[in-house]
Amino acid sequence: MKVLLPLLAAGIALSATAANEVYQTSNEGIVYTFADLAKIEGSGVTKTGENIYTVEKDIEVPANDGLTLENNTTLRLGADVLIKMWGGKHNFVPADTATITSNGDGVM
């Protein structure tokens, strides 16, 4: 019983963190926009309107790639979606404005 409880707790923790599928960019030095990701099958990003994108998968951007949030873009994130970025090729400071919100299907 003493061994079973830690194993059960570890299993629950792993299943909780593995709730979303993950899309990883190529790591080939490309700086992506959400419009770019929406064109890639399996990325989990869908264009749902003019400059509006829904993100349903976790996104990992390795050190050689980058991710840019463009002006007047709206991101609607699915429940518990994470965007992880390494490296320094990212720009999440649009010159004008951008909105990041829940897609309405759950808690962001």
A tleap script that builds the chain and sets N, CA, C and O, in Angstrom:
source leaprc.protein.ff14SB
mol = sequence {
  NMET LYS VAL LEU LEU PRO LEU LEU ALA ALA
  GLY ILE ALA LEU SER ALA THR ALA ALA ASN
  GLU VAL TYR GLN THR SER ASN GLU GLY ILE
  VAL TYR THR PHE ALA ASP LEU ALA LYS ILE
  GLU GLY SER GLY VAL THR LYS THR GLY GLU
  ASN ILE TYR THR VAL GLU LYS ASP ILE GLU
  VAL PRO ALA ASN ASP GLY LEU THR LEU GLU
  ASN ASN THR THR LEU ARG LEU GLY ALA ASP
  VAL LEU ILE LYS MET TRP GLY GLY LYS HIE
  ASN PHE VAL PRO ALA ASP THR ALA THR ILE
  THR SER ASN GLY ASP GLY VAL CMET
}
set mol.1.N position { 0.825 -1.198 0.000 }
set mol.1.CA position { 0.000 0.000 0.000 }
set mol.1.C position { 0.867 1.258 0.000 }
set mol.1.O position { 0.528 2.241 -0.660 }
set mol.2.N position { 1.993 1.237 0.742 }
set mol.2.CA position { 2.862 2.415 0.780 }
set mol.2.C position { 3.461 2.697 -0.591 }
set mol.2.O position { 3.704 3.857 -0.922 }
set mol.3.N position { 3.703 1.676 -1.390 }
set mol.3.CA position { 4.257 1.861 -2.728 }
set mol.3.C position { 3.161 2.277 -3.710 }
set mol.3.O position { 3.429 3.045 -4.634 }
set mol.4.N position { 1.969 1.800 -3.534 }
set mol.4.CA position { 0.872 2.064 -4.451 }
set mol.4.C position { 0.463 3.540 -4.477 }
set mol.4.O position { 0.177 4.079 -5.546 }
set mol.5.N position { 0.433 4.187 -3.330 }
set mol.5.CA position { 0.003 5.588 -3.282 }
set mol.5.C position { 0.911 6.525 -4.069 }
set mol.5.O position { 0.406 7.344 -4.837 }
set mol.6.N position { 2.243 6.438 -3.907 }
set mol.6.CA position { 3.093 7.316 -4.723 }
set mol.6.C position { 2.966 7.030 -6.220 }
set mol.6.O position { 3.016 7.956 -7.030 }
set mol.7.N position { 2.805 5.777 -6.592 }
set mol.7.CA position { 2.642 5.449 -8.005 }
set mol.7.C position { 1.322 5.996 -8.550 }
set mol.7.O position { 1.269 6.496 -9.674 }
set mol.8.N position { 0.272 5.900 -7.759 }
set mol.8.CA position { -1.018 6.439 -8.151 }
set mol.8.C position { -0.947 7.960 -8.299 }
set mol.8.O position { -1.473 8.517 -9.262 }
set mol.9.N position { -0.305 8.621 -7.356 }
set mol.9.CA position { -0.151 10.082 -7.415 }
set mol.9.C position { 0.654 10.493 -8.646 }
set mol.9.O position { 0.307 11.470 -9.309 }
set mol.10.N position { 1.726 9.757 -8.958 }
set mol.10.CA position { 2.543 10.064 -10.138 }
set mol.10.C position { 1.728 9.875 -11.412 }
set mol.10.O position { 1.835 10.676 -12.340 }
set mol.11.N position { 0.924 8.834 -11.462 }
set mol.11.CA position { 0.079 8.587 -12.632 }
set mol.11.C position { -0.935 9.687 -12.847 }
set mol.11.O position { -1.161 10.106 -13.982 }
set mol.12.N position { -1.544 10.157 -11.791 }
set mol.12.CA position { -2.515 11.247 -11.892 }
set mol.12.C position { -1.823 12.521 -12.360 }
set mol.12.O position { -2.360 13.240 -13.203 }
set mol.13.N position { -0.652 12.807 -11.831 }
set mol.13.CA position { 0.090 14.006 -12.226 }
set mol.13.C position { 0.466 13.954 -13.701 }
set mol.13.O position { 0.349 14.956 -14.406 }
set mol.14.N position { 0.914 12.801 -14.168 }
set mol.14.CA position { 1.288 12.672 -15.576 }
set mol.14.C position { 0.080 12.799 -16.487 }
set mol.14.O position { 0.172 13.430 -17.539 }
set mol.15.N position { -1.030 12.226 -16.118 }
set mol.15.CA position { -2.214 12.324 -16.964 }
set mol.15.C position { -2.747 13.754 -16.995 }
set mol.15.O position { -3.296 14.182 -18.010 }
set mol.16.N position { -2.598 14.489 -15.914 }
set mol.16.CA position { -3.058 15.878 -15.879 }
set mol.16.C position { -2.199 16.759 -16.781 }
set mol.16.O position { -2.727 17.659 -17.435 }
set mol.17.N position { -0.886 16.521 -16.832 }
set mol.17.CA position { -0.020 17.347 -17.666 }
set mol.17.C position { -0.055 16.922 -19.122 }
set mol.17.O position { 0.347 17.691 -19.995 }
set mol.18.N position { -0.525 15.723 -19.403 }
set mol.18.CA position { -0.575 15.231 -20.773 }
set mol.18.C position { -1.953 15.433 -21.396 }
set mol.18.O position { -2.294 14.746 -22.359 }
set mol.19.N position { -2.743 16.351 -20.874 }
set mol.19.CA position { -4.115 16.542 -21.331 }
set mol.19.C position { -4.180 17.048 -22.770 }
set mol.19.O position { -5.081 16.649 -23.508 }
set mol.20.N position { -3.271 17.900 -23.188 }
set mol.20.CA position { -3.299 18.464 -24.533 }
set mol.20.C position { -2.235 17.828 -25.413 }
set mol.20.O position { -1.154 17.464 -24.950 }
set mol.21.N position { -2.566 17.704 -26.697 }
set mol.21.CA position { -1.563 17.308 -27.665 }
set mol.21.C position { -0.596 18.479 -27.832 }
set mol.21.O position { -0.916 19.617 -27.492 }
set mol.22.N position { 0.594 18.181 -28.362 }
set mol.22.CA position { 1.619 19.207 -28.520 }
set mol.22.C position { 2.050 19.282 -29.984 }
set mol.22.O position { 2.321 18.262 -30.616 }
set mol.23.N position { 2.109 20.501 -30.510 }
set mol.23.CA position { 2.699 20.729 -31.827 }
set mol.23.C position { 4.035 21.418 -31.602 }
set mol.23.O position { 4.108 22.413 -30.880 }
set mol.24.N position { 5.095 20.894 -32.217 }
set mol.24.CA position { 6.423 21.493 -32.096 }
set mol.24.C position { 6.850 21.994 -33.470 }
set mol.24.O position { 6.738 21.276 -34.464 }
set mol.25.N position { 7.340 23.231 -33.520 }
set mol.25.CA position { 7.810 23.784 -34.789 }
set mol.25.C position { 9.094 23.080 -35.212 }
set mol.25.O position { 9.658 22.288 -34.457 }
set mol.26.N position { 9.545 23.375 -36.422 }
set mol.26.CA position { 10.614 22.614 -37.085 }
set mol.26.C position { 12.008 22.746 -36.479 }
set mol.26.O position { 12.837 21.856 -36.668 }
set mol.27.N position { 12.288 23.826 -35.759 }
set mol.27.CA position { 13.622 24.108 -35.206 }
set mol.27.C position { 14.653 24.348 -36.315 }
set mol.27.O position { 15.830 24.023 -36.162 }
set mol.28.N position { 14.187 24.930 -37.449 }
set mol.28.CA position { 15.061 25.199 -38.591 }
set mol.28.C position { 15.331 26.694 -38.792 }
set mol.28.O position { 15.753 27.107 -39.872 }
set mol.29.N position { 15.089 27.504 -37.757 }
set mol.29.CA position { 15.375 28.924 -37.849 }
set mol.29.C position { 14.239 29.761 -38.421 }
set mol.29.O position { 14.458 30.901 -38.830 }
set mol.30.N position { 13.037 29.213 -38.453 }
set mol.30.CA position { 11.884 29.923 -38.994 }
set mol.30.C position { 11.182 30.705 -37.886 }
set mol.30.O position { 10.988 30.195 -36.783 }
set mol.31.N position { 10.803 31.945 -38.188 }
set mol.31.CA position { 9.993 32.748 -37.267 }
set mol.31.C position { 8.557 32.686 -37.790 }
set mol.31.O position { 8.255 33.203 -38.865 }
set mol.32.N position { 7.683 32.050 -37.019 }
set mol.32.CA position { 6.298 31.814 -37.411 }
set mol.32.C position { 5.386 32.918 -36.897 }
set mol.32.O position { 5.665 33.553 -35.881 }
set mol.33.N position { 4.294 33.133 -37.617 }
set mol.33.CA position { 3.167 33.910 -37.119 }
set mol.33.C position { 2.029 32.907 -36.898 }
set mol.33.O position { 2.136 31.749 -37.301 }
set mol.34.N position { 0.958 33.345 -36.270 }
set mol.34.CA position { -0.179 32.441 -36.102 }
set mol.34.C position { -0.852 32.169 -37.442 }
set mol.34.O position { -1.460 31.114 -37.620 }
set mol.35.N position { -0.752 33.107 -38.393 }
set mol.35.CA position { -1.252 32.865 -39.750 }
set mol.35.C position { -0.461 31.725 -40.401 }
set mol.35.O position { -1.036 30.873 -41.078 }
set mol.36.N position { 0.860 31.716 -40.193 }
set mol.36.CA position { 1.690 30.628 -40.714 }
set mol.36.C position { 1.284 29.295 -40.103 }
set mol.36.O position { 1.125 28.303 -40.815 }
set mol.37.N position { 1.114 29.271 -38.775 }
set mol.37.CA position { 0.761 28.031 -38.092 }
set mol.37.C position { -0.608 27.522 -38.539 }
set mol.37.O position { -0.813 26.311 -38.615 }
set mol.38.N position { -1.549 28.421 -38.836 }
set mol.38.CA position { -2.881 28.018 -39.272 }
set mol.38.C position { -2.837 27.291 -40.615 }
set mol.38.O position { -3.742 26.519 -40.932 }
set mol.39.N position { -1.797 27.531 -41.399 }
set mol.39.CA position { -1.648 26.872 -42.704 }
set mol.39.C position { -1.006 25.489 -42.590 }
set mol.39.O position { -0.970 24.745 -43.570 }
set mol.40.N position { -0.500 25.137 -41.405 }
set mol.40.CA position { 0.188 23.857 -41.207 }
set mol.40.C position { -0.789 22.846 -40.623 }
set mol.40.O position { -1.297 23.029 -39.517 }
set mol.41.N position { -1.047 21.791 -41.364 }
set mol.41.CA position { -1.953 20.748 -40.892 }
set mol.41.C position { -1.393 20.111 -39.625 }
set mol.41.O position { -0.217 19.750 -39.571 }
set mol.42.N position { -2.232 19.975 -38.619 }
set mol.42.CA position { -1.825 19.350 -37.372 }
set mol.42.C position { -1.229 20.289 -36.345 }
set mol.42.O position { -0.844 19.856 -35.260 }
set mol.43.N position { -1.146 21.592 -36.676 }
set mol.43.CA position { -0.547 22.544 -35.732 }
set mol.43.C position { -1.475 22.858 -34.565 }
set mol.43.O position { -1.019 23.309 -33.515 }
set mol.44.N position { -2.769 22.625 -34.741 }
set mol.44.CA position { -3.734 22.975 -33.695 }
set mol.44.C position { -4.187 24.411 -33.752 }
set mol.44.O position { -4.955 24.853 -32.898 }
set mol.45.N position { -3.719 25.159 -34.758 }
set mol.45.CA position { -4.116 26.564 -34.928 }
set mol.45.C position { -5.051 26.652 -36.124 }
set mol.45.O position { -4.738 26.157 -37.207 }
set mol.46.N position { -6.213 27.293 -35.916 }
set mol.46.CA position { -7.207 27.453 -36.969 }
set mol.46.C position { -7.559 28.923 -37.110 }
set mol.46.O position { -7.780 29.615 -36.116 }
set mol.47.N position { -7.611 29.397 -38.351 }
set mol.47.CA position { -8.059 30.770 -38.599 }
set mol.47.C position { -9.582 30.750 -38.586 }
set mol.47.O position { -10.202 30.035 -39.374 }
set mol.48.N position { -10.186 31.533 -37.693 }
set mol.48.CA position { -11.642 31.521 -37.558 }
set mol.48.C position { -12.285 32.849 -37.955 }
set mol.48.O position { -13.503 33.000 -37.865 }
set mol.49.N position { -11.484 33.794 -38.385 }
set mol.49.CA position { -11.988 35.096 -38.814 }
set mol.49.C position { -10.817 35.954 -39.240 }
set mol.49.O position { -9.674 35.499 -39.254 }
set mol.50.N position { -11.105 37.200 -39.587 }
set mol.50.CA position { -10.036 38.121 -39.981 }
set mol.50.C position { -9.119 38.386 -38.794 }
set mol.50.O position { -9.531 39.028 -37.827 }
set mol.51.N position { -7.883 37.901 -38.854 }
set mol.51.CA position { -6.884 38.029 -37.781 }
set mol.51.C position { -7.329 37.384 -36.472 }
set mol.51.O position { -6.896 37.808 -35.401 }
set mol.52.N position { -8.186 36.367 -36.541 }
set mol.52.CA position { -8.644 35.636 -35.355 }
set mol.52.C position { -8.216 34.187 -35.495 }
set mol.52.O position { -8.504 33.542 -36.503 }
set mol.53.N position { -7.521 33.669 -34.471 }
set mol.53.CA position { -6.996 32.313 -34.506 }
set mol.53.C position { -7.365 31.574 -33.224 }
set mol.53.O position { -7.247 32.116 -32.125 }
set mol.54.N position { -7.813 30.332 -33.380 }
set mol.54.CA position { -8.108 29.472 -32.247 }
set mol.54.C position { -6.957 28.480 -32.114 }
set mol.54.O position { -6.544 27.863 -33.096 }
set mol.55.N position { -6.441 28.329 -30.889 }
set mol.55.CA position { -5.316 27.427 -30.625 }
set mol.55.C position { -5.831 26.307 -29.723 }
set mol.55.O position { -6.234 26.558 -28.588 }
set mol.56.N position { -5.818 25.075 -30.226 }
set mol.56.CA position { -6.368 23.931 -29.499 }
set mol.56.C position { -5.305 22.955 -29.005 }
set mol.56.O position { -5.621 22.044 -28.240 }
set mol.57.N position { -4.055 23.125 -29.426 }
set mol.57.CA position { -2.963 22.264 -28.982 }
set mol.57.C position { -1.908 23.118 -28.299 }
set mol.57.O position { -1.782 24.310 -28.578 }
set mol.58.N position { -1.150 22.498 -27.399 }
set mol.58.CA position { 0.025 23.176 -26.866 }
set mol.58.C position { 1.000 23.387 -28.022 }
set mol.58.O position { 1.073 22.567 -28.937 }
set mol.59.N position { 1.738 24.476 -27.979 }
set mol.59.CA position { 2.737 24.769 -29.010 }
set mol.59.C position { 4.087 24.907 -28.330 }
set mol.59.O position { 4.228 25.634 -27.346 }
set mol.60.N position { 5.082 24.204 -28.862 }
set mol.60.CA position { 6.461 24.339 -28.391 }
set mol.60.C position { 7.297 24.899 -29.530 }
set mol.60.O position { 7.294 24.367 -30.640 }
set mol.61.N position { 8.012 25.979 -29.239 }
set mol.61.CA position { 8.859 26.632 -30.234 }
set mol.61.C position { 10.305 26.489 -29.762 }
set mol.61.O position { 10.722 27.198 -28.846 }
set mol.62.N position { 11.088 25.571 -30.380 }
set mol.62.CA position { 12.478 25.349 -29.959 }
set mol.62.C position { 13.351 26.589 -30.168 }
set mol.62.O position { 12.927 27.563 -30.790 }
set mol.63.N position { 14.555 26.537 -29.647 }
set mol.63.CA position { 15.459 27.690 -29.599 }
set mol.63.C position { 15.787 28.282 -30.961 }
set mol.63.O position { 15.991 29.493 -31.053 }
set mol.64.N position { 15.846 27.485 -32.018 }
set mol.64.CA position { 16.210 28.024 -33.331 }
set mol.64.C position { 15.056 28.721 -34.039 }
set mol.64.O position { 15.289 29.493 -34.969 }
set mol.65.N position { 13.822 28.471 -33.625 }
set mol.65.CA position { 12.650 29.084 -34.246 }
set mol.65.C position { 12.176 30.275 -33.425 }
set mol.65.O position { 12.729 30.579 -32.368 }
set mol.66.N position { 11.149 30.940 -33.927 }
set mol.66.CA position { 10.555 32.061 -33.215 }
set mol.66.C position { 9.068 32.120 -33.475 }
set mol.66.O position { 8.555 31.447 -34.369 }
set mol.67.N position { 8.377 32.930 -32.689 }
set mol.67.CA position { 6.937 33.110 -32.833 }
set mol.67.C position { 6.611 34.585 -32.648 }
set mol.67.O position { 7.079 35.218 -31.701 }
set mol.68.N position { 5.805 35.129 -33.559 }
set mol.68.CA position { 5.455 36.540 -33.544 }
set mol.68.C position { 3.948 36.703 -33.401 }
set mol.68.O position { 3.172 36.015 -34.064 }
set mol.69.N position { 3.550 37.604 -32.547 }
set mol.69.CA position { 2.146 37.990 -32.402 }
set mol.69.C position { 1.978 39.299 -33.167 }
set mol.69.O position { 2.504 40.338 -32.767 }
set mol.70.N position { 1.242 39.236 -34.270 }
set mol.70.CA position { 1.106 40.395 -35.139 }
set mol.70.C position { 0.047 41.369 -34.632 }
set mol.70.O position { -0.792 41.019 -33.802 }
set mol.71.N position { 0.102 42.607 -35.152 }
set mol.71.CA position { -0.873 43.651 -34.810 }
set mol.71.C position { -2.300 43.184 -35.055 }
set mol.71.O position { -2.578 42.452 -36.005 }
set mol.72.N position { -3.193 43.621 -34.182 }
set mol.72.CA position { -4.629 43.407 -34.336 }
set mol.72.C position { -5.009 41.935 -34.465 }
set mol.72.O position { -5.987 41.607 -35.137 }
set mol.73.N position { -4.258 41.060 -33.837 }
set mol.73.CA position { -4.552 39.625 -33.841 }
set mol.73.C position { -5.313 39.265 -32.573 }
set mol.73.O position { -5.033 39.798 -31.500 }
set mol.74.N position { -6.272 38.361 -32.703 }
set mol.74.CA position { -6.975 37.807 -31.555 }
set mol.74.C position { -6.652 36.322 -31.485 }
set mol.74.O position { -6.861 35.588 -32.451 }
set mol.75.N position { -6.137 35.881 -30.332 }
set mol.75.CA position { -5.883 34.464 -30.088 }
set mol.75.C position { -6.935 33.961 -29.124 }
set mol.75.O position { -7.157 34.558 -28.071 }
set mol.76.N position { -7.572 32.882 -29.473 }
set mol.76.CA position { -8.539 32.231 -28.590 }
set mol.76.C position { -7.944 30.881 -28.207 }
set mol.76.O position { -7.874 29.964 -29.026 }
set mol.77.N position { -7.521 30.774 -26.960 }
set mol.77.CA position { -6.847 29.568 -26.495 }
set mol.77.C position { -7.836 28.575 -25.926 }
set mol.77.O position { -8.755 28.940 -25.193 }
set mol.78.N position { -7.632 27.293 -26.276 }
set mol.78.CA position { -8.427 26.222 -25.706 }
set mol.78.C position { -8.060 26.021 -24.243 }
set mol.78.O position { -7.109 26.618 -23.738 }
set mol.79.N position { -8.827 25.175 -23.573 }
set mol.79.CA position { -8.617 24.917 -22.151 }
set mol.79.C position { -7.214 24.380 -21.905 }
set mol.79.O position { -6.787 23.418 -22.543 }
set mol.80.N position { -6.504 25.004 -20.980 }
set mol.80.CA position { -5.177 24.576 -20.528 }
set mol.80.C position { -4.112 24.579 -21.620 }
set mol.80.O position { -3.093 23.907 -21.465 }
set mol.81.N position { -4.306 25.303 -22.710 }
set mol.81.CA position { -3.310 25.367 -23.781 }
set mol.81.C position { -2.105 26.179 -23.316 }
set mol.81.O position { -2.251 27.253 -22.733 }
set mol.82.N position { -0.920 25.649 -23.583 }
set mol.82.CA position { 0.335 26.323 -23.246 }
set mol.82.C position { 1.106 26.620 -24.521 }
set mol.82.O position { 1.100 25.821 -25.458 }
set mol.83.N position { 1.765 27.761 -24.556 }
set mol.83.CA position { 2.684 28.089 -25.642 }
set mol.83.C position { 4.045 28.275 -24.993 }
set mol.83.O position { 4.259 29.211 -24.223 }
set mol.84.N position { 4.972 27.359 -25.320 }
set mol.84.CA position { 6.312 27.379 -24.721 }
set mol.84.C position { 7.312 27.808 -25.784 }
set mol.84.O position { 7.354 27.254 -26.883 }
set mol.85.N position { 8.115 28.808 -25.433 }
set mol.85.CA position { 9.087 29.344 -26.383 }
set mol.85.C position { 10.472 29.383 -25.748 }
set mol.85.O position { 10.636 29.835 -24.615 }
set mol.86.N position { 11.468 28.901 -26.496 }
set mol.86.CA position { 12.849 28.983 -26.060 }
set mol.86.C position { 13.587 29.840 -27.073 }
set mol.86.O position { 13.107 30.027 -28.191 }
set mol.87.N position { 14.724 30.354 -26.706 }
set mol.87.CA position { 15.484 31.178 -27.631 }
set mol.87.C position { 15.033 32.622 -27.598 }
set mol.87.O position { 14.232 33.008 -26.746 }
set mol.88.N position { 15.549 33.432 -28.535 }
set mol.88.CA position { 15.281 34.862 -28.494 }
set mol.88.C position { 14.656 35.436 -29.740 }
set mol.88.O position { 14.710 36.648 -29.948 }
set mol.89.N position { 14.056 34.593 -30.588 }
set mol.89.CA position { 13.497 35.081 -31.842 }
set mol.89.C position { 11.993 35.334 -31.753 }
set mol.89.O position { 11.288 35.210 -32.754 }
set mol.90.N position { 11.501 35.682 -30.584 }
set mol.90.CA position { 10.069 35.855 -30.379 }
set mol.90.C position { 9.719 37.334 -30.284 }
set mol.90.O position { 10.509 38.148 -29.805 }
set mol.91.N position { 8.515 37.663 -30.752 }
set mol.91.CA position { 8.030 39.029 -30.630 }
set mol.91.C position { 6.555 38.968 -30.261 }
set mol.91.O position { 5.698 38.799 -31.128 }
set mol.92.N position { 6.266 39.105 -28.985 }
set mol.92.CA position { 4.889 39.124 -28.502 }
set mol.92.C position { 4.519 40.528 -28.038 }
set mol.92.O position { 3.707 40.699 -27.129 }
set mol.93.N position { 5.123 41.532 -28.674 }
set mol.93.CA position { 4.827 42.923 -28.357 }
set mol.93.C position { 4.417 43.614 -29.661 }
set mol.93.O position { 5.229 44.289 -30.293 }
set mol.94.N position { 3.146 43.440 -30.061 }
set mol.94.CA position { 2.714 44.084 -31.303 }
set mol.94.C position { 2.759 45.598 -31.169 }
set mol.94.O position { 2.565 46.142 -30.083 }
set mol.95.N position { 3.015 46.268 -32.282 }
set mol.95.CA position { 3.121 47.735 -32.271 }
set mol.95.C position { 1.805 48.399 -31.901 }
set mol.95.O position { 1.798 49.481 -31.315 }
set mol.96.N position { 0.695 47.761 -32.239 }
set mol.96.CA position { -0.608 48.370 -31.986 }
set mol.96.C position { -1.319 47.630 -30.860 }
set mol.96.O position { -1.210 48.032 -29.702 }
set mol.97.N position { -2.041 46.563 -31.171 }
set mol.97.CA position { -2.823 45.867 -30.162 }
set mol.97.C position { -2.992 44.398 -30.538 }
set mol.97.O position { -2.859 44.035 -31.707 }
set mol.98.N position { -3.279 43.569 -29.569 }
set mol.98.CA position { -3.604 42.157 -29.762 }
set mol.98.C position { -4.414 41.709 -28.560 }
set mol.98.O position { -4.340 42.307 -27.486 }
set mol.99.N position { -5.190 40.648 -28.752 }
set mol.99.CA position { -6.025 40.129 -27.676 }
set mol.99.C position { -5.779 38.638 -27.530 }
set mol.99.O position { -5.750 37.909 -28.521 }
set mol.100.N position { -5.601 38.183 -26.298 }
set mol.100.CA position { -5.485 36.760 -26.002 }
set mol.100.C position { -6.595 36.427 -25.025 }
set mol.100.O position { -6.695 37.033 -23.958 }
set mol.101.N position { -7.435 35.458 -25.391 }
set mol.101.CA position { -8.606 35.147 -24.593 }
set mol.101.C position { -8.897 33.653 -24.652 }
set mol.101.O position { -8.228 32.916 -25.377 }
set mol.102.N position { -9.876 33.211 -23.905 }
set mol.102.CA position { -10.338 31.824 -23.942 }
set mol.102.C position { -11.224 31.626 -25.163 }
set mol.102.O position { -11.872 32.563 -25.630 }
set mol.103.N position { -11.249 30.399 -25.679 }
set mol.103.CA position { -12.144 30.115 -26.798 }
set mol.103.C position { -13.572 29.882 -26.335 }
set mol.103.O position { -14.460 29.653 -27.156 }
set mol.104.N position { -13.803 29.938 -25.024 }
set mol.104.CA position { -15.136 29.773 -24.483 }
set mol.104.C position { -15.507 28.347 -24.137 }
set mol.104.O position { -16.556 28.107 -23.540 }
set mol.105.N position { -14.642 27.378 -24.510 }
set mol.105.CA position { -14.926 25.967 -24.247 }
set mol.105.C position { -14.458 25.511 -22.870 }
set mol.105.O position { -14.733 24.379 -22.471 }
set mol.106.N position { -13.777 26.345 -22.159 }
set mol.106.CA position { -13.281 25.966 -20.845 }
set mol.106.C position { -12.470 27.086 -20.247 }
set mol.106.O position { -12.446 28.204 -20.761 }
set mol.107.N position { -11.816 26.778 -19.172 }
set mol.107.CA position { -11.003 27.775 -18.485 }
set mol.107.C position { -9.691 27.928 -19.208 }
set mol.107.O position { -9.091 26.939 -19.628 }
set mol.108.N position { -9.241 29.149 -19.357 }
set mol.108.CA position { -7.973 29.414 -20.011 }
set mol.108.C position { -6.864 29.281 -19.019 }
set mol.108.O position { -5.698 29.466 -19.368 }
savepdb mol mol.pdb
quit
